[in-house]
Amino acid sequence: MSFFNSIGRSMQRAPRPPKRSPTPTGGTHPSESVPQSPSSPSPPKPLYLCSPFVEAALVTGNFKTIVMLPKYADVMEWVAVNVFDFYQNLNLFYGVLAECCTQHSCPTMSAGPSVNYTWINQDRKSVQLPAPTYVDYVMTWVQNLLDDENVFPTKSGREFSPTFPSTMKHVYRQLLRVFAHLYHAHYPQILHLRSEPHFNSLFAHFLAFGKEYELLDIKDVKGQPGQPVGIGALWEKWKEMGILDS
């Protein structure tokens, strides 16, 4: 079966942020998060959970209708097209915020007061990376998958691999971590750009789609006991508001 061409989509690649470093040859999946040292004072409530920012959106109502499989569409193609779009839009957002995400400002890939994500290197060891390096590795890995005909077939007569669903789950988990870091560390910059409606809608769409097609592990959204991921509270808030399904 054809891929993007069959439903009128082109495979135009998203522009990449400048000064990207090369991705490692091995270790394509991050490991479990590791706790930071506990701090005594309670952190302030994140801005993305405060009104009016938590309500800011381009889309009103529930995202369920947006993510439903269109009539006559193949579910593999529907997932592939949406994952491509999520990657492209997130990559554009990160490109705008890249100058604020530096090794000095973000020495770790943080996603909450007590959460740092680690990367598994080519020696299968879990290592701490600065956030810009971590994000670069994620985006480069996903771009390489998009360029791989064996994963994302674009020619007529090519079928999706039986491993495509599991690969998309890995992609989803990694993109989720990029979202989590941007919300935790760079939401003030998003507000400064007045882009919170766009970013919130993109993320809500991402969450709703991932839940609908079982690409999303809720434990990755909420974090572990004692190590909550910041976006976990946003997930719960949007469910209360009716933006996401319970």
N, C-alpha and C positions, 0 to 999 in steps of 0.2 A: 504494500500500500504506500501511497505517497504520504508526505508528512506535511510541512507548512503549506506547500503549494496546493494541496488538495482542498484546503479551506481558505484559500485566498490570502495566506500570510507570506511575507517575505522573510528571509533569514538575514535581514540587515543587522549587523553586529553593533552592540552598544559601544560608544566611544569609551576608551579606557582612561582613567586618571593618569597623569604624567608620572614619570619616575617610578614605575613599577619594578620591583625586584624579581628575579627569576624564581619560579616555584621549585621546591625540592623534588627530586626524582622519586622519592617514596614517601609514604605516610600521608595519604590523602584525606584521612578522617581524623578530626580532633578527638581527644580522649575525654574522659569525664572532667567536670569542673573541679577545681581545688579551692578550699576555703582560704580566705585571707585571714590575717591576724584579727581577732575580735577587737572592736573599738568600744570604748566606754559609752560615749554619748550616742543616743539614737539619731540616725540620720533624718534630715527633714523630709517631708513628703515630696516625692518627685513632682516636677512641674507637669509632666504628662498625665498625672492623676488628678490635677487641680482643674477646677472650672475657671475659665471656659475652654481650656485647651483640650481636656478629655472629650468634650463634645464636638470639637472642630472636625468637620468632615465635608467632603464633596458629595457624598452619597447619604441620603436619609433613609432610615428604615433598616430592615434586616438584609444581610448579605446573602442569605440563602438563595434567593431567586437569581442572583448574579452568577453563582457558581454551578447551578444545575446544568447537567449535560444537555446540550441542544439536540433537538430531534434530528435523527439520522447521522449524528456525529459519532465517530469512533472514540471510545473513552481514552485509549492510548494517545491519540492525536490531541484530544482535548487537554489531557494532562500535560503533554509535551509543549503545546502552545502556551499554556498558562505559566508553566515553569520558566519558559523562555522569557515571557513578558515580566514576570516577577524579578528574574535576574537582571534583565535590561533596565528596568526602572530603579531597582535598588542600586545597581551599579552607577546610574546617573546621579542619584542622591549622594552616594558616597564620593563620587568625583567632585561634587560641589563642596563637600565637607572635608575632603582629604587634607587640605591645608591646616585644618584645626585638629586633625588626628595625627599626632606626631609621636615619635619615640619618647620625647620629653613629656608631653601632656598625657600620653596613654602608654605607659611602660608595660602594661599587661592588657590582655583582652578581657576587660572587666564587663560584667553584665548585672551587677548588683553590689550592695555593700559588702557581701561576703562571697562573691562568685568571681572566679577567674577561669577562663577556658584555657586549656593547654592543647598543644599540637603533638601528634605522634610523628616523629621524624623517620628518616629512611632506615635508622637502626632500631625502629620500633620502640623508641624511648619517648616518654611524655616530657615535653619541654615547654617552658614559658616563653612566649614571644610578645614583643610589643604589638599593640593592636593593629597599627598600619601594616606590619609584616604579616600578621595572622590574616587580616582581611585580604591582602594581596594574594596569599596562597589559596584562600577559598575561591576568590573570583577567578584566578587563573585556572584552577582545577575545573570549575564549572564551565568556563569558556572552552577549555580543551574537550570537555564532554560534548558541548554543543557543536564543536567542529568535527566530532567523530561520527562518521556515517554508520558505524556499527551500533551506536547508542541513539543518535537522532537521525534516522534515515530521511533523506530528502528526495530520493530518486524513486520514480514509479516502479512498483513491484517489490520494493524492499519492505520487509516486515520488521516490527520492533522485536528486540531481543527478549527472551523470557526473563532476563534479569533486569529489564527496564524498570519495573515497579520498585524493586529494592534499591536500585541506583537512585531513583527519584526521591526515595525516603532519605538517603544519605545527603543528597543535594538540599533537600528541604531543611534538614537539621542544621546544615552549615549556614544556609541563608538566614535561618532563624537566629543564629548566633550573631550574625552581622546586624540584623535588626535590633537584637537585644543590646548590643554595645552602643549603637547609635542612640537609642532611647536613653540608656543609662548615662552616657558620657557626653552626648552632643545635642540633646534636645534644646538647650538654650540657643544654640546656633540655628537650629531649625526654626525656632520662634523668631529669631532675628531676621531670618529670610522670609518670614510670614508664610512658611510652607507647611505648617502643622496640619491644615486640612488635607493636603495632598498626601503627606506622609502617613497620617492616621488612616486614611482611606486605603492606601496601598497595603498597610500592615493588616488592617481588618479583613481586606479581601484575601490576603495571603493566609491568614488564620482560618477563615471560613472555608477556603478551598482545601487547605490541608486537612481540616477535620472531615469534610465531606468525602474526600477520596482516600482517607486513612494514610496520609503522608506525614502526619504530624503526631508525634508522641507528646501527650499532655505533660508528662514528666519533664520533658525538655523545656516546655513553656513555663512551668511553675517552679522547677528546680527541686532540690532534695530537702528533706527536713533540716532546718537550721541553715540552709543555703538557698534562700528563695531568689529566683531570678526576677529582676524588677518588672519585666513585662507580664509576669504572672498575675500581678495585681491589676494590670490593665486588661488582661483577658477576662478576669472576673468582673471588673467594672463594666466592660462592654456587654457582657452577658446580662448583667442587671439592667442595663439600658435598652436591651432588646436588639442590639446591633449584631451580636453573635448568638447562635443557638446554645441553649444550656446542654 
